[in-house]
Amino acid sequence: MSELQACGIRPAKPGLDRHAARQWQLQTRPSCKTVEKCCRNRPGWPGCVATLGMLPGVAMAQATGYNTAAFGAKTMADLMTSLRGSTPAESKDVTITGPDIAENGAVAPVGVSTTLPGVKRKLLLVDKNPSILSAMFEVSDAVEASFLRRVKMAQSSNVFAVAMLADGRVLYAVKEVKVTSGGCGG
């Protein structure tokens, strides 16, 4: 009996098409608590639970190779060092959108876009946050390099939209976003 079967996860019945097999698995899947109890008694229980998709944050961080150094960077120079990027240069080809005054710093909407070819990574940075990197998007030529994200801002700050290109160039645009606190401008 496999470890997954011991936890109550059953493989699909042979001979079912993909849709019917998925329906069968969903109907016979044990509850999260049952799987957690079973996996907790095993030596690698966090991996077991993450494999089953019950800790998606852990599974995604392990699957995509979470860059701890990048998300822990305090300055743009530290960030570029951890991402192996060159010195950033301001460019009109990178666009940042967002409010001039964000009423709620916990959910400030900020957009980043560019029409440049060869973009491999887009970054969203908030200068005065404890960690400067708020979001990182891996981009291919099959995807339009335009993203909208809500970021948390502790105080009024410059927000940077950074495009890292395949040829090694790093371009950015900057916008100041003021955060209101108690109804007054920050």
C-alpha positions as CSV (number, residue, x, y, z in Angstrom):
1,M,0.0,0.0,0.0
2,S,1.4,3.4,-0.9
3,E,1.7,6.3,1.5
4,L,-1.1,8.2,-0.2
5,Q,-3.3,5.1,0.0
6,A,-2.5,4.8,3.7
7,C,-3.8,8.3,4.1
8,G,-7.0,7.5,2.3
9,I,-6.1,8.9,-1.2
10,R,-7.1,6.4,-3.8
11,P,-5.8,6.2,-7.3
12,A,-8.3,6.5,-10.1
13,K,-10.1,3.4,-11.2
14,P,-8.6,1.9,-14.3
15,G,-10.6,2.2,-17.4
16,L,-12.2,5.6,-16.6
17,D,-11.8,8.6,-18.8
18,R,-10.1,11.7,-17.4
19,H,-13.3,13.5,-16.3
20,A,-14.9,10.4,-14.7
21,A,-11.6,9.6,-12.9
22,R,-11.4,13.1,-11.5
23,Q,-15.0,12.9,-10.3
24,W,-14.4,9.6,-8.6
25,Q,-11.3,11.0,-6.8
26,L,-13.2,14.0,-5.6
27,Q,-16.1,11.9,-4.3
28,T,-13.8,9.4,-2.4
29,R,-11.3,12.0,-1.1
30,P,-10.9,12.1,2.6
31,S,-11.3,15.3,4.6
32,C,-8.3,17.5,5.2
33,K,-8.3,16.6,8.9
34,T,-8.1,12.9,8.2
35,V,-5.2,13.4,5.8
36,E,-3.4,15.7,8.2
37,K,-3.7,13.3,11.1
38,C,-2.4,10.4,8.9
39,C,0.4,12.5,7.4
40,R,1.4,14.0,10.8
41,N,2.4,10.6,12.1
42,R,4.9,10.2,9.2
43,P,8.4,11.6,9.1
44,G,7.9,14.1,6.3
45,W,4.4,15.2,7.0
46,P,4.6,18.8,5.7
47,G,5.8,17.4,2.4
48,C,3.0,14.8,2.4
49,V,0.3,17.5,3.1
50,A,1.9,19.9,0.6
51,T,2.0,17.2,-2.1
52,L,-1.7,16.7,-1.6
53,G,-2.3,20.4,-2.2
54,M,-3.5,21.1,1.4
55,L,-0.7,23.6,2.0
56,P,-0.6,25.4,-1.3
57,G,1.8,28.1,-0.2
58,V,4.4,25.6,0.8
59,A,3.8,23.6,-2.4
60,M,4.0,26.7,-4.7
61,A,7.2,27.9,-2.9
62,Q,8.9,24.6,-3.4
63,A,7.6,24.1,-6.9
64,T,8.7,27.6,-8.2
65,G,11.9,28.0,-6.3
66,Y,11.0,30.8,-4.0
67,N,13.8,33.4,-4.1
68,T,14.3,34.2,-0.4
69,A,17.1,36.6,-1.0
70,A,15.0,38.7,-3.5
71,F,12.0,38.9,-1.3
72,G,14.2,39.7,1.7
73,A,16.0,42.6,-0.1
74,K,15.8,46.0,1.6
75,T,17.1,48.1,-1.3
76,M,17.0,48.1,-5.1
77,A,20.7,47.4,-5.3
78,D,20.4,44.4,-3.0
79,L,17.5,43.1,-5.1
80,M,19.4,43.5,-8.4
81,T,22.3,41.6,-6.9
82,S,20.1,38.7,-5.8
83,L,18.3,38.6,-9.2
84,R,21.6,39.0,-11.1
85,G,20.4,42.1,-12.8
86,S,22.3,45.0,-14.2
87,T,21.9,48.6,-12.9
88,P,18.3,49.8,-13.6
89,A,17.7,52.7,-16.0
90,E,14.5,54.8,-16.1
91,S,12.5,54.3,-19.3
92,K,9.4,55.6,-20.9
93,D,8.8,52.1,-22.3
94,V,7.8,50.8,-18.9
95,T,4.4,52.1,-17.5
96,I,3.2,52.1,-14.0
97,T,-0.4,52.9,-13.1
98,G,-1.9,53.6,-9.7
99,P,-3.6,56.2,-7.6
100,D,-1.9,59.4,-6.6
101,I,-3.5,59.0,-3.2
102,A,-4.4,55.5,-1.9
103,E,-7.2,55.6,0.6
104,N,-6.3,52.2,2.1
105,G,-2.6,51.4,2.2
106,A,-3.4,47.7,2.8
107,V,-4.8,47.3,-0.8
108,A,-3.3,49.9,-3.1
109,P,-4.0,48.9,-6.7
110,V,-0.8,49.2,-8.9
111,G,-0.4,48.2,-12.5
112,V,2.8,47.5,-14.4
113,S,3.0,47.1,-18.2
114,T,5.3,47.3,-21.2
115,T,5.2,46.6,-24.9
116,L,8.9,45.9,-25.2
117,P,9.8,42.5,-26.7
118,G,12.0,40.1,-24.8
119,V,10.7,40.8,-21.2
120,K,11.6,37.9,-19.0
121,R,10.6,39.2,-15.6
122,K,8.4,42.0,-14.2
123,L,8.9,43.4,-10.7
124,L,6.7,45.6,-8.5
125,L,8.7,47.4,-5.8
126,V,7.5,49.6,-2.9
127,D,10.5,51.7,-1.7
128,K,9.6,52.2,2.0
129,N,8.2,48.8,2.7
130,P,10.4,46.5,5.0
131,S,11.1,44.3,1.9
132,I,11.2,46.3,-1.3
133,L,9.9,43.5,-3.6
134,S,6.1,43.3,-3.5
135,A,5.6,41.1,-6.6
136,M,7.6,39.2,-9.2
137,F,6.1,37.9,-12.4
138,E,8.0,35.5,-14.8
139,V,7.0,36.4,-18.3
140,S,7.3,34.7,-21.7
141,D,6.7,36.0,-25.2
142,A,3.3,34.2,-25.1
143,V,2.1,36.4,-22.3
144,E,1.2,40.1,-22.5
145,A,3.5,41.8,-20.0
146,S,0.8,43.7,-18.2
147,F,-0.2,43.0,-14.6
148,L,-2.4,44.6,-12.0
149,R,-1.8,43.9,-8.4
150,R,-2.9,45.2,-5.0
151,V,0.1,45.9,-2.8
152,K,0.4,46.7,0.9
153,M,2.0,50.0,1.7
154,A,2.9,51.0,5.3
155,Q,3.4,54.7,4.3
156,S,3.6,57.1,1.4
157,S,6.3,55.9,-0.9
158,N,7.7,55.6,-4.4
159,V,6.5,52.6,-6.3
160,F,8.6,51.1,-9.1
161,A,7.6,49.0,-12.0
162,V,10.7,47.1,-13.3
163,A,11.2,45.2,-16.5
164,M,14.1,42.7,-16.8
165,L,14.8,42.0,-20.4
166,A,16.4,38.9,-22.0
167,D,19.3,41.0,-23.3
168,G,20.3,41.9,-19.7
169,R,18.8,45.4,-19.6
170,V,16.8,46.5,-16.5
171,L,14.3,49.3,-17.1
172,Y,12.0,50.9,-14.7
173,A,9.3,53.6,-14.2
174,V,8.5,55.2,-10.8
175,K,5.3,56.8,-9.3
176,E,4.8,58.4,-5.9
177,V,1.7,57.0,-4.1
178,K,0.5,58.8,-1.0
179,V,-1.2,56.7,1.6
180,T,-3.9,58.4,3.7
181,S,-4.0,57.8,7.4
182,G,-7.1,58.9,9.3
183,G,-8.4,60.7,6.2
184,C,-5.4,63.0,5.8
185,G,-2.7,62.8,3.0
186,G,0.5,61.0,4.0
